[in-house]
Amino acid sequence: MDEIKLVLSQEEKEQYVFQIISRAYKILHLFEEKDTSGFSPKEFIASQIFELNAADSLFNGKLIKIIVKLKAIYDNYDHITLREIKKQVFEVQKIANSLLKE
């Protein structure tokens, strides 16, 4: 089978990085509201990990740190504190912002 080669422009990469930041904050908001909304953010986190894993090759492996942060939230979902989630989300933002400077 032939390998499909996909390349993003710098502008498309920047837009995607902004989406990463936005989705990380969505995870935080979903956790803050999970008791009142009845919606579990776990499925949303899993979908983000899946997508970032697929997109990682477009960023030459530079998304792996973000994937690991989100996987930590996912794996510890049942006993992670809101404070720790905030910490992880802010670290995702920091990593993503560093990608924008490259």
Salt bridges, closest charged atoms under 4 A:
GLU32 OE1 - HIS29 ND1 3.30
GLU51 OE2 - ARG23 NH1 2.63
ASP75 OD2 - LYS71 NZ 2.80
GLU91 OE1 - LYS69 NZ 2.21
GLU102 OE1 - LYS62 NZ 2.87
